[in-house]
């Protein structure tokens, strides 16, 4: 454990004391959000990401240590563990390095070399290395039933040499670094019929230095290969590798040459190719998962449109659009089906206009949320036409990824048992606008669609990373315990599915929860769960203003003492001015709390009930439709970033397809990754850079034309 702490501290550039405290607090059953928010003095203000990095690295190092112990024990059993080998294994920093060192000592399955050894040909292999002149005669003396001739015996000895050379740790290490530095990964077209849309066209004849490979290219090659479209391989300077091997042997003869050829071409190079493909994939997966996680975080933090009556509009062609009106709290008021676009007849479309207009007037609809799926832009044109007679109503195109997953889920069936899947989807679309976080937590994050190649990465690692993002955001924002769904509550620190359902059941049976003390009455919500969760649960209805802040109940006595010291009776202007002018460092000792904790408390008291999402961009409200034919090169537009990928960002500018800002068009200066410049949900000003009206493709630039080079 002590070794882990030192390594983690050095690797993550934190102090050993910080690492110790994180591991200690976690062992006591504390959650990451709780530690990050309420134990800042102990951890030195580490945030959730830093805490998780410590825990992940500790787990990784523990696994590595356990594997080293197993390998050392197995080699020692064979009586072959030298001090030098022990030191090399103990110094190894990766599991792959440990396995490379262990390779010569692994129990072998039946191979050509093991058969040759069993037949007594090891002395002959040694004679080949000594370059004795009478090899044929020596070989005759070692013939057997398995190797009946001198030539067969000599080639059996070569098999022994092939295995020995191919397991030489230093030669393998040199080959690995040579390939990594100088070889290329290549792909060619294998079956064009399997790529009708030519998605993989740029990889039909592709070559890239391994050292220069981008993660998204690795994942694209992997997918193309898996689908049977591409054949993926490597290009090496094989002659250079063989020359290096031959220089290691002072004695040269045809048998040694043959052993080197076989060891390099049949054993070492294929093994290194597999290793490098695995490492490239792992690196690419980690990058894709991190990008997906960053995108998801920004999506969950999109500002809610609170207190608005919203009409959710789930578009479709043949089956009609499903509408759902929800009130300012998200409660469903009504649902309806209309036929606003062809193949509906003109009379049906006109009737649909009247029906939508009636719904707007009857329920006081303020915003229409249109899903961005099939028939979205046709429906947008229809809505824009209707809104000409409702100038105070706007519409928004909402990313509906995952809405169908939610609407067909057990959760949706429980919430709206009498509604069709499509109507549930319309409700979800409306609620996504009102409170994106509360609605999106009902959906498997992998279905939300703000990443790249998410189906080609480790699903376990992806799920763990996305779940961490959701948990982090939910706890940073806070949850209203009296309105939250079980899905939202289950992401609160300390709560699980059962406790969350018990909270909702308690609300239904006992009525509204009026204080954080009342939370303790919820069945199966014990002292530890209360400690972890209380600070993240908001109760606007409470008589105690602290219950609607992220001030933890454990700090209530300190706040009361602070109010007495400052003669604060309520948080009016006078009370807020006193808090703002407080010298924090002077009072922390008297209050018995840390400086970081007191600063957080004051920030909460200055803005009780605050929502950190309010500081982020709100959705773009529109009233009229834009067609790609209306666009011109150089035209200035406002848009919303829908997705960020390795090669750029996709922006909704109000036409059928999102426009692409290529990474080269994000800035006049060098940009290593698009996430340095834009995030999902950002409102951006863009300029039209290229137009392909026939394919409905638009390339955008974040740099004004006059600023371009």
C-alpha positions in Angstrom: 0.0 0.0 0.0 2.8 2.4 0.9 4.5 1.8 -2.5 1.2 2.5 -4.2 0.8 5.8 -2.4 4.3 7.0 -3.5 3.7 6.0 -7.1 0.3 7.5 -7.3 1.5 10.8 -5.8 4.4 11.0 -8.3 2.3 9.9 -11.3 -0.6 12.3 -10.6 1.5 15.2 -9.2 -0.3 15.3 -5.8 1.0 14.9 -2.3 1.3 11.5 -0.5 -1.0 12.9 2.2 -3.7 13.7 -0.3 -3.5 10.1 -1.7 -3.6 8.7 1.8 -6.7 10.7 2.8 -8.5 9.7 -0.4 -7.9 6.0 0.1 -8.7 6.3 3.8 -12.0 8.1 3.2 -13.0 5.7 0.5 -12.2 2.7 2.7 -14.6 4.3 5.3 -17.4 4.1 2.7 -17.4 7.7 1.6 -18.4 8.4 -2.0 -16.4 10.5 -4.5 -19.0 13.4 -4.7 -19.1 13.6 -0.8 -15.3 13.5 -0.5 -14.9 16.2 -3.2 -17.6 18.5 -1.7 -17.4 18.0 2.0 -13.9 16.8 2.8 -11.8 19.5 1.0 -9.6 20.2 4.0 -8.6 16.6 4.2 -7.9 16.1 0.5 -6.4 19.5 -0.2 -9.3 20.6 -2.5 -9.1 17.6 -4.9 -12.1 17.5 -7.3 -14.1 14.4 -8.4 -11.9 13.7 -11.4 -8.7 13.9 -9.4 -10.2 11.6 -6.7 -11.3 9.1 -9.2 -7.9 9.1 -10.9 -6.3 8.2 -7.5 -8.7 5.4 -7.0 -8.3 4.0 -10.5 -4.5 4.2 -10.4 -4.5 2.5 -7.0 -6.7 -0.4 -8.4 -4.4 -0.6 -11.5 -1.2 -0.7 -9.4 -2.7 -3.3 -7.0 -3.6 -5.5 -10.0 -0.1 -5.1 -11.4 1.5 -5.9 -8.0 -0.6 -9.0 -7.7 0.4 -10.2 -11.1 4.0 -9.6 -10.4 3.8 -11.7 -7.2 2.1 -14.6 -9.2 4.8 -14.5 -11.9 7.7 -14.3 -9.4 6.2 -17.3 -7.5 5.8 -19.4 -10.7 9.4 -18.7 -11.9 10.8 -19.4 -8.4 9.0 -22.8 -8.4 11.0 -23.7 -11.5 14.2 -22.7 -9.7 15.0 -20.1 -12.4 14.5 -16.8 -10.5 17.7 -14.8 -10.6 18.2 -11.5 -8.7 18.4 -9.7 -12.1 15.1 -11.2 -13.3 13.4 -10.4 -10.0 14.6 -6.8 -10.2 13.4 -6.5 -13.8 9.9 -7.9 -13.0 9.6 -5.7 -9.9 10.6 -2.6 -11.9 8.1 -3.3 -14.8 5.5 -0.5 -15.1 3.0 -2.3 -17.3 1.3 -5.7 -17.3 2.5 -6.2 -20.9 6.1 -5.8 -19.7 5.6 -8.3 -16.9 4.2 -10.8 -19.4 7.1 -10.2 -21.8 9.6 -11.1 -19.0 7.5 -14.1 -18.0 7.2 -15.5 -21.5 10.3 -17.7 -21.5 9.2 -19.3 -18.3 5.5 -19.9 -19.1 4.3 -23.4 -19.2 4.3 -24.3 -22.9 1.6 -26.2 -24.7 2.9 -28.8 -27.2 4.9 -27.0 -29.8 7.6 -28.0 -32.4 10.3 -26.9 -30.0 8.9 -28.9 -27.0 8.7 -32.0 -29.2 12.3 -31.4 -30.3 13.4 -31.0 -26.7 11.6 -34.1 -25.6 13.4 -36.0 -28.4 16.8 -34.9 -26.9 17.7 -32.3 -29.6 18.7 -29.5 -27.2 22.4 -30.4 -27.4 22.2 -30.3 -31.2 20.8 -26.7 -31.0 23.8 -25.8 -28.8 26.2 -27.3 -31.4 24.6 -25.2 -34.2 25.3 -22.1 -32.1 28.9 -23.3 -31.6 29.2 -23.7 -35.4 30.8 -27.1 -35.2 32.0 -28.4 -38.6 30.5 -31.9 -38.3 26.9 -31.0 -37.6 25.5 -33.8 -39.9 27.5 -36.5 -38.1 26.4 -35.1 -34.7 22.8 -35.1 -35.9 22.9 -38.7 -37.0 23.7 -39.7 -33.4 20.6 -37.9 -32.2 18.0 -39.2 -34.6 14.9 -40.8 -33.2 11.4 -42.0 -34.3 10.2 -38.5 -34.3 13.3 -37.2 -36.1 14.5 -40.2 -38.2 17.1 -38.4 -40.4 20.0 -36.1 -39.7 18.3 -33.3 -41.6 15.1 -33.8 -39.7 17.0 -33.7 -36.4 18.8 -30.5 -37.5 15.5 -28.8 -38.3 14.2 -30.0 -35.0 17.1 -28.2 -33.4 16.3 -25.1 -35.5 12.8 -25.2 -34.0 14.4 -25.0 -30.5 16.5 -22.0 -31.6 13.4 -20.3 -33.1 11.6 -20.5 -29.8 14.6 -19.4 -27.8 15.3 -16.4 -30.1 11.6 -15.4 -30.3 11.4 -15.4 -26.4 14.6 -13.3 -26.0 13.4 -10.3 -23.9 16.0 -7.8 -25.3 15.4 -8.8 -28.9 11.6 -8.6 -28.5 11.9 -5.2 -26.8 14.2 -3.8 -29.6 11.8 -5.1 -32.3 8.8 -3.6 -30.5 10.4 -0.1 -30.3 11.7 -0.4 -33.9 8.1 -1.2 -35.2 6.6 1.5 -33.0 8.9 4.1 -34.3 9.4 3.3 -38.0 6.7 0.9 -39.2 3.3 1.9 -40.8 -0.2 0.5 -40.4 -1.9 0.0 -43.7 -5.3 -1.0 -45.0 -6.7 -2.0 -48.4 -10.2 -2.7 -49.7 -11.3 -6.2 -49.1 -15.0 -6.2 -50.1 -16.6 -3.1 -51.7 -20.0 -4.7 -51.6 -20.0 -4.4 -47.8 -19.5 -0.7 -47.9 -22.4 0.6 -50.1 -22.3 4.1 -48.7 -18.4 4.2 -49.0 -18.1 5.1 -45.3 -14.6 3.7 -45.3 -13.5 5.1 -48.7 -10.5 7.0 -47.3 -9.1 3.7 -45.9 -9.3 1.7 -49.2 -5.7 2.5 -49.8 -4.3 3.8 -46.5 -0.9 4.0 -44.9 0.1 5.9 -41.7 3.2 5.8 -39.5 2.2 4.0 -36.2 3.8 6.9 -34.3 1.4 9.3 -36.0 -1.9 7.3 -35.8 -4.9 9.2 -34.6 -7.3 7.4 -32.3 -10.4 7.9 -34.5 -8.4 6.4 -37.4 -7.6 3.3 -35.3 -11.2 2.8 -34.4 -12.3 3.3 -38.0 -9.8 0.6 -39.2 -11.0 -1.7 -36.5 -14.6 -1.3 -37.5 -13.9 -1.6 -41.2 -11.9 -4.8 -40.6 -14.6 -6.3 -38.3 -17.3 -5.6 -41.0 -15.1 -7.3 -43.6 -14.7 -4.1 -45.7 -11.0 -3.6 -45.0 -7.9 -5.7 -44.8 -5.6 -4.2 -42.1 -1.9 -5.0 -41.8 1.6 -3.5 -41.3 4.6 -2.4 -43.4 8.0 -3.1 -41.8 11.6 -2.8 -42.8 12.0 -6.6 -42.2 15.5 -6.7 -43.6 16.7 -4.1 -41.1 15.2 -6.2 -38.2 16.8 -9.4 -39.5 20.2 -7.7 -39.9 20.0 -6.5 -36.3 19.2 -10.1 -35.1 22.1 -11.5 -37.1 24.6 -9.1 -35.7 23.8 -10.6 -32.3 25.2 -13.9 -33.4 29.0 -13.9 -34.0 28.8 -17.4 -35.5 26.8 -17.7 -38.8 25.6 -20.7 -40.7 22.5 -21.6 -42.7 20.7 -23.1 -39.6 21.2 -19.9 -37.5 20.0 -17.8 -40.5 16.9 -20.0 -40.9 16.2 -19.8 -37.1 16.4 -16.0 -37.2 14.2 -15.8 -40.3 11.5 -17.9 -38.7 11.8 -16.3 -35.3 11.4 -12.8 -36.8 8.8 -13.4 -39.5 6.6 -16.1 -37.8 7.0 -15.3 -34.1 8.3 -11.9 -33.0 6.8 -9.6 -35.7 3.3 -11.1 -35.5 3.5 -10.9 -31.6 4.6 -7.3 -31.7 1.9 -6.5 -34.3 -0.8 -7.9 -32.0 0.7 -6.0 -29.0 0.8 -2.7 -30.9 -2.7 -3.2 -32.4 -4.0 -3.8 -28.8 -2.1 -0.7 -27.5 -3.3 1.5 -30.3 -6.9 0.3 -29.7 -6.6 0.8 -25.9 -5.3 4.4 -26.4 -8.0 5.1 -29.0 -10.7 3.7 -26.8 -9.5 5.8 -23.8 -9.5 8.9 -26.0 -13.0 8.1 -27.4 -14.4 7.4 -23.9 -12.9 10.6 -22.5 -14.3 12.6 -25.4 -17.8 11.0 -25.0 -17.6 11.7 -21.2 -16.7 15.4 -21.8 -19.5 15.7 -24.4 -22.0 14.1 -22.0 -21.0 16.4 -19.1 -21.6 19.5 -21.3 -24.9 18.1 -22.5 -26.1 17.4 -19.0 -25.1 20.9 -17.9 -27.1 22.7 -20.7 -29.2 25.4 -19.0 -32.8 24.3 -18.2 -35.7 26.4 -19.5 -37.6 26.6 -16.2 -41.1 27.6 -15.7 -42.3 27.3 -19.4 -45.2 25.4 -20.8 -43.7 23.3 -23.6 -45.2 21.3 -26.4 -43.1 18.2 -27.3 -43.3 17.4 -31.1 -42.1 13.9 -32.1 -42.0 14.1 -35.9 -42.9 11.3 -38.4 -44.1 11.0 -42.0 -46.6 8.2 -42.5 -47.7 7.6 -38.9 -48.2 11.2 -37.9 -46.5 13.5 -35.4 -47.1 12.8 -31.7 -47.6 15.9 -29.6 -47.5 16.2 -25.8 -48.0 19.4 -23.8 -46.4 19.6 -20.3 -46.8 22.3 -17.8 -44.1 24.4 -16.1 -43.3 21.5 -13.7 -43.1 18.8 -16.5 -46.5 17.4 -15.7 -48.3 16.0 -18.8 -51.4 18.0 -19.7 -52.5 16.3 -23.0 -51.3 14.3 -25.9 -52.4 14.3 -29.6 -51.5 13.0 -33.0 -51.5 15.2 -36.1 -50.6 14.7 -39.8 -48.6 17.8 -40.7 -46.3 16.6 -43.6 -46.7 14.5 -46.7 -47.7 11.8 -47.5 -50.6 13.4 -45.6 -53.1 15.1 -47.9 -53.5 18.9 -48.1 -56.7 18.8 -46.1 -55.0 16.8 -43.3 -52.1 19.3 -43.2 -54.5 22.2 -42.9 -56.4 20.5 -40.1 -53.2 19.8 -38.4 -52.3 23.5 -38.5 -55.6 24.3 -36.7 -55.1 21.5 -34.1 -51.6 22.8 -33.3 -52.8 26.3 -33.0 -55.7 25.3 -30.7 -53.3 23.5 -28.4 -51.0 26.5 -28.2 -54.0 28.7 -27.2 -55.7 26.3 -24.9 -52.7 25.5 -22.8 -50.7 28.7 -23.2 -47.8 26.9 -24.9 -44.6 29.1 -24.9 -42.1 26.9 -26.7 -42.3 24.0 -29.1 -39.6 21.3 -28.7 -39.2 19.5 -32.1 -37.3 16.2 -32.1 -34.4 16.0 -34.6 -35.2 12.6 -36.0 -37.1 11.5 -39.1 -39.2 14.3 -40.7 -37.7 16.8 -38.3 -37.0 19.6 -40.8 -40.3 19.1 -42.7 -42.0 19.4 -39.3 -40.0 22.5 -38.5 -41.2 24.2 -41.6 -44.8 23.3 -40.6 -44.3 24.7 -37.1 -42.7 27.9 -38.4 -45.7 28.4 -40.6 -48.2 28.0 -37.7 -46.1 30.3 -35.5 -46.6 33.2 -37.9 -50.0 33.7 -36.1 -48.4 33.1 -32.7 -45.5 35.7 -32.5 -44.9 35.1 -28.8 -44.2 31.3 -29.3 -40.8 30.0 -30.3 -39.5 26.5 -31.3 -36.3 24.6 -30.6 -34.8 21.6 -32.3 -34.1 19.1 -29.6 -31.6 16.2 -29.8 -33.9 13.2 -29.4 -31.1 10.6 -29.2 -32.2 7.9 -26.7 -35.8 9.2 -26.5 -37.1 6.0 -28.2 -35.0 4.0 -25.8 -36.6 5.7 -22.8 -40.1 5.6 -24.2 -39.9 1.8 -24.6 -38.3 1.3 -21.2 -39.9 -0.2 -18.0 -39.5 3.2 -16.4 -41.6 4.9 -19.1 -44.2 2.2 -19.0 -44.5 2.7 -15.2 -44.6 6.5 -15.6 -47.2 6.5 -18.5 -48.8 3.1 -18.6 -51.7 4.2 -20.8 -49.7 6.0 -23.5 -48.2 4.7 -26.7 -44.4 4.6 -27.0 -44.5 7.6 -29.5 -46.5 9.8 -27.1 -44.1 9.0 -24.2 -41.3 10.0 -26.6 -43.0 13.4 -27.2 -43.2 14.0 -23.4 -39.5 13.1 -23.1 -38.6 15.6 -25.8 -40.6 18.4 -24.1 -39.0 17.7 -20.7 -35.5 17.6 -22.2 -35.9 21.3 -22.9 -37.3 22.1 -19.4 -34.7 20.1 -17.5 -32.2 18.2 -19.7 -30.4 16.6 -16.7 -33.6 15.2 -15.0 -34.7 13.7 -18.3 -31.4 12.4 -19.7 -30.6 10.4 -16.5 -33.5 8.1 -17.4 -31.6 6.9 -20.5 -28.5 4.7 -20.8 -25.8 7.4 -21.4 -24.5 5.2 -24.3 -27.8 5.9 -26.2 -27.5 9.7 -26.0 -25.2 9.9 -29.1 -22.6 12.5 -28.3 -19.5 10.6 -29.0 -17.6 8.8 -31.8 -17.3 5.0 -32.3 -19.0 4.4 -28.9 -20.0 0.9 -30.1 -16.4 0.0 -30.9 -14.9 0.6 -27.5 -14.9 -1.4 -24.3 -18.5 -1.2 -23.2 -17.6 -1.9 -19.5 -15.1 1.0 -19.5 -17.5 3.3 -21.4 -20.3 2.6 -18.9 -18.1 3.2 -15.9 -16.9 6.5 -17.3 -20.3 7.7 -18.4 -21.9 6.7 -15.1 -19.2 8.6 -13.2 -20.0 11.7 -15.3 -23.7 11.5 -14.6 -23.1 10.9 -10.9 -20.7 13.9 -10.7 -23.1 16.3 -12.6 -26.2 15.3 -10.6 -24.4 15.9 -7.3 -22.9 19.1 -8.4 -26.3 20.5 -9.6 -28.3 19.1 -6.6 -31.7 17.4 -6.6 -35.1 18.6 -5.4 -36.1 15.6 -3.3 -39.8 16.4 -3.7 -40.0 16.4 -7.5 -37.1 14.1 -8.5 -37.7 10.8 -10.2 -36.2 7.6 -8.8 -33.8 7.6 -11.8 -32.5 11.0 -10.8 -32.4 10.3 -7.1 -30.4 7.0 -7.7 -27.4 9.1 -8.9 -27.3 11.1 -5.6 -24.3 10.1 -3.5 -25.2 7.4 -0.9 -28.5 6.5 -2.6 -29.3 3.4 -4.6 -32.3 2.2 -6.7 -34.1 0.8 -3.6 -33.7 3.9 -1.4 -34.6 6.2 -4.3 -37.9 4.3 -4.9 -38.5 4.4 -1.1 -38.2 8.2 -1.2 -40.8 8.5 -3.9 -43.1 6.0 -2.2 -42.7 8.0 1.1 -43.6 11.2 -0.7 -46.7 9.5 -2.2 -47.9 8.1 1.1 -46.8 10.8 3.7 -46.8 13.9 1.5 -44.1 16.4 0.8 -40.8 16.2 2.7 -40.4 19.4 4.6 -36.8 19.2 6.0 -33.6 17.3 5.8 -34.4 15.8 9.2 -37.5 14.3 7.6 -35.3 12.4 5.1 -34.2 10.1 8.0 -37.7 8.7 8.2 -37.5 7.1 4.7 -37.3 3.3 5.1 -33.8 1.8 4.7 -32.1 5.2 4.5 -29.5 4.7 7.2 -27.1 7.1 8.9 -24.3 6.6 6.3 -26.6 7.1 3.4 -28.0 10.2 5.0 -24.5 11.6 5.6 -23.5 11.0 2.0 -26.7 12.2 0.4 -28.1 15.0 2.6 -26.0 17.9 1.2 -27.0 17.1 -2.4 -30.7 16.9 -1.7 -32.6 20.2 -2.0 -35.9 21.1 -0.1 -37.2 24.5 -1.4 -40.3 24.0 0.8 -38.3 23.8 4.1 -38.5 26.5 6.8 -34.8 26.2 7.1 -33.1 28.0 4.2 -30.0 25.8 4.6 -32.1 22.8 3.4 -32.3 24.4 0.0 -28.5 24.8 -0.3 -25.5 22.5 -0.6 -24.6 23.3 3.0 -24.3 19.9 4.8 -26.3 19.4 8.0 -23.1 18.7 9.8 -22.2 22.4 9.2 -25.6 23.8 10.4 -24.3 24.5 14.0 -21.3 26.4 12.5 -23.7 28.5 10.3 -25.9 29.3 13.3 -22.8 30.4 15.2 -21.7 32.5 12.2 -25.1 34.2 12.1 -24.8 35.0 15.8 -21.3 36.4 15.4 -22.4 38.7 12.5 -25.9 39.4 13.9 -27.6 38.1 10.8 -31.3 37.3 11.2 -32.0 36.6 7.5 -30.3 36.7 4.1 -31.5 40.1 3.1 -29.2 42.7 1.6 -27.7 43.6 5.0 -27.0 39.9 5.7 -25.5 39.3 2.3 -23.2 42.3 2.7 -21.9 41.1 6.0 -21.2 37.7 4.5 -19.4 39.2 1.5 -17.1 41.3 3.7 -16.3 38.5 6.1 -12.6 37.8 6.7 -12.8 34.0 6.4 -9.3 33.2 7.7 -10.1 35.0 11.0 -13.3 33.2 12.0 -12.7 29.5 10.9 -11.0 28.6 14.2 -13.9 30.0 16.2 -16.4 28.2 14.0 -14.6 24.9 14.1 -14.6 24.3 10.3 -12.1 24.6 7.5 -11.5 27.6 5.3 -12.5 25.9 2.1 -15.7 24.6 3.7 -16.6 28.1 5.0 -16.0 29.7 1.5 -18.4 27.1 0.0 -21.0 27.8 2.7 -20.8 31.6 2.1 -21.1 31.1 -1.7 -24.3 29.0 -1.1 -25.8 31.5 1.4 -25.2 34.3 -1.1 -27.3 32.4 -3.7 -29.6 30.0 -1.9 -31.2 27.5 -4.3 -28.8 28.4 -7.1 -28.4 26.1 -10.1 -24.9 26.0 -11.6 -26.4 25.3 -15.0 -27.9 28.8 -15.2 -24.3 30.0 -16.0 -24.3 27.9 -19.2 -25.8 28.8 -22.6 -29.5 28.3 -23.0 -31.0 26.7 -26.1 -31.4 28.8 -29.3 -35.0 29.7 -29.8 -36.2 30.1 -33.4 -39.3 31.3 -35.1 -38.6 30.7 -38.8 -37.0 27.9 -40.8 -33.7 28.0 -42.7 -33.1 26.1 -45.9 -29.6 25.1 -47.2 -30.5 26.9 -50.5 -30.7 30.1 -48.5 -27.1 29.9 -47.5 -24.2 31.6 -49.1 -20.4 31.2 -48.7 -19.2 33.6 -46.0 -22.7 34.0 -44.4 -22.7 34.6 -40.7 -24.9 32.3 -38.6 -25.7 31.4 -35.0 -25.6 27.8 -34.0 -25.4 25.2 -31.2 -22.6 22.6 -30.9 -24.3 19.2 -31.0 -21.3 17.0 -31.0 -17.5 17.2 -30.6 -15.3 14.6 -32.3 -11.5 14.2 -32.8 -11.6 15.9 -36.3 -14.0 18.8 -35.5 -17.4 19.8 -34.2 -21.0 19.4 -35.6 -23.2 22.5 -35.3 -26.9 22.8 -35.6 -27.5 26.0 -37.7 -31.2 25.3 -38.3 -31.0 23.2 -41.6 -31.6 19.5 -42.2 -28.1 18.3 -41.4 -25.7 19.7 -38.8 -22.7 21.6 -40.3 -19.2 20.5 -39.7 -16.4 22.8 -38.4 -13.3 20.9 -39.3 -10.5 21.2 -36.7 -8.5 23.3 -39.1 -11.3 25.9 -39.1 -11.7 26.3 -35.4 -9.0 28.9 -35.0 -6.2 30.7 -36.9 -3.7 29.1 -34.5 -2.9 25.4 -34.0 -5.6 23.4 -32.2 -4.5 20.0 -30.8 -8.1 18.9 -30.2 -11.5 20.5 -30.9 -12.5 20.2 -27.2 -9.9 23.0 -26.5 -12.2 25.4 -28.4 -15.8 24.2 -28.2 -18.1 22.0 -26.1 -21.4 20.4 -26.6 -24.2 22.9 -26.0 -22.1 26.0 -26.8 -23.8 28.8 -28.7 -21.4 29.8 -31.5 -21.1 32.3 -34.3 -20.0 30.6 -37.5 -19.4 31.4 -41.1 -20.4 29.2 -44.1 -17.1 27.9 -45.6 -18.3 25.3 -48.2 -21.6 24.2 -49.6 -22.7 20.9 -51.2 -26.4 21.5 -51.8 -26.9 18.2 -53.6 -25.6 16.1 -50.7 -26.9 18.6 -48.1 -23.5 19.1 -46.6 -22.3 22.3 -45.1 -18.8 23.1 -43.9 -18.5 25.9 -41.4 -15.7 28.0 -39.9 -15.4 29.5 -36.5 -13.0 32.1 -38.0 -14.5 35.0 -39.8 -13.6 35.1 -43.5 -11.6 38.4 -43.2 -9.5 36.7 -40.4 -8.7 33.6 -42.5 -5.2 33.2 -43.9 
